[in-house]
Amino acid sequence: KYLALAARWHIRGAWGALSGGMLYPRESPSREVKDLSGLWSFRADFSPGRNAGFEKSWFSGRLSETGPVIDMPVPASFNDITQEAQLRDFIGWVWYDRELWVPGRWLSDEGLRIVLRVGSAHYYSIVWVNGAKVMEHEGGHLPFEADVGNVLRKNPSQPCRITIAVNNTLTLQTLPPGSIQHMDDPTMYPPGYFVQNINFDFFNYAGIHRPVLLYTTPNVYIDDIAVQTSFADNIVYQVSVAGSSEPAVQVTLTDKDGRCAATSGGSSGTLRVTDVNLWWPYLMHENPGYLYSLEVRPQAAASRPTDLYALPVGVRTVRVTDTRFFINNKPFYFHGVNKHEDYDIRGKGLDWPLVVKDFNLLKWLGANSFRTSHYPYAEEILQMCDRHGIVVIDECPGVGIKDIRSFGNASLAHHLVVMEELVRRDKNHPSVVMWSVANEPASEMPPAGRYFKELISHTKALDPHRPVTFVSNSNFNRDLGAPYVDVICVNSYFSWYRDPGHVEVIPIQLKTQFENWHGKYQRPIIQSEYGADVVSGLHSDPPMMFTEEYQEVVLQNYHKVFDQKRKEYVVGELIWNFADFMTAQGTLRVVGNKKGIFTRQRQPKSGAFILRDRYWRLANETGRLPPWTRYPCH
Ligand code: GCB
């Protein structure tokens, strides 16, 4: 019964997913933003069918009138906020609501759109304003929004109530997939007992993970902007304006000092900049992350307010050959990390102190890149990458696709929608240099060939200017997706999951791995994961698994081979993982995955120092650093 419900949510989830742009809400003279972060009322629906909230219409009045509620911070995962294991491990619908006053002038000005936007909520969301349903969305990690002006204006003298119901159930057709298993043996389990099975290695944190905002735009407004940059025609732009049939558009490009660098008119055009400042990665140039501001103004009728949206733009190119990855026509070597959005108490909720700390650690480490393993990260994080020159492989939540039933048409259709939402959101970030459509799918299963062929070609059609990959751990000979990728990304854990304890086998196995993949596909290769678990503070010499010394020697053995093969076709190395992170409970995990080079609280293990020495050495060899950044004088 529960699965049937889940299947219906999925079908409804597809509506509305593709209409309109998804510009990040920014304030301007024509746009105001009201951030609804803070405390919301919260109630998990513990009823046996998890359906009491709908049967009793919890959205039609205050949640606190339906039964007991607790305070819940937004943004945050709900799982680790209380002392209740039942809530930590809850599966089903949770309900949030809060009341607020909308500024009177927003309501009285009929020339304004008022948009409600959820930065992300995991996994399936339904949103009501004053009891009226305004939107549904399937999938975590990506934003969704609706114009709620009409609903709000019906009742201008009352505070407005926003209700959000979120369901974290994963099925074979969700992304990531999962399955609900009912335990029907009454001698073993209580009545109605079920569990959520997943095939991915991080805790399925849920709730409202990113800010909920109300923002305004004029009725004639900039709906979307797309830029494509190059050396000759520096910025080719396209603007879509909604609310007007023939909008004239004025575009001004200003440089970092606020000086006008170029202007243009029309909803599409080209901006050429004299002595253009290119966007460079961190440690590749003395002035990384250079951003212009593209100010777009549609010209509305004289009586109407004119919209203004300012998009940060970095001018750079990306190109791949069969042995190299180029940024701005210079070979780029990824020396970076894989991350997670994960921390104590808030789980996957956006947390500014953590975001800034992590960027400081990335810079300390000499990392120039990361992969958003295994789902899209907050837009605020990508904006930091743009500004600091941290290069990003942008991954969608296609992780744990292991069951053959998750390669069917329904799964593929949803995966395509997710890639569209991802490209729509992130296409203008100069830091994003490649899309990753999946992590370690069962790509040797027969349907994987057609699945990845379609998925990758669809992604390339959405964005012909960026390479596309997926991350493999399959046998190179049986991988049915690999023929379609631009860059091979491969994960391996020699001396860990295979040959545990035997670090001496790493060099030979790693060399074979690279030679096999490159020999067969003639593509550049990124070692997209490698590493070893360390319980911080455990020591042994000679090294043993789970000690700091063992992680050190695993890293050193991998690095020897990277140093040989990066002269040929290996274009990057991303450690698994930047920091320890929470997982489901199991015999292989000691309170989470401990492959971090930092602990979950961001303290370095000894592996971090090995990596720091290496990354700064690589940067000194390949980059152009100003004297003050040269490690160890940093
Ligand atoms: C992998 C997965 C990653 C896991 C990691 C591990 O291959 O891509 O999600 O956390 O291995 O530590 O097992």
Boltz pocket constraint, residues with backbone or C-beta under 6 A from the ligand:
constraints:
  - pocket:
      binder: B
      contacts: [[A, 200], [A, 201], [A, 374], [A, 439], [A, 440], [A, 473], [A, 491], [A, 529], [A, 576], [A, 593], [A, 595]]
      max_distance: 6.0
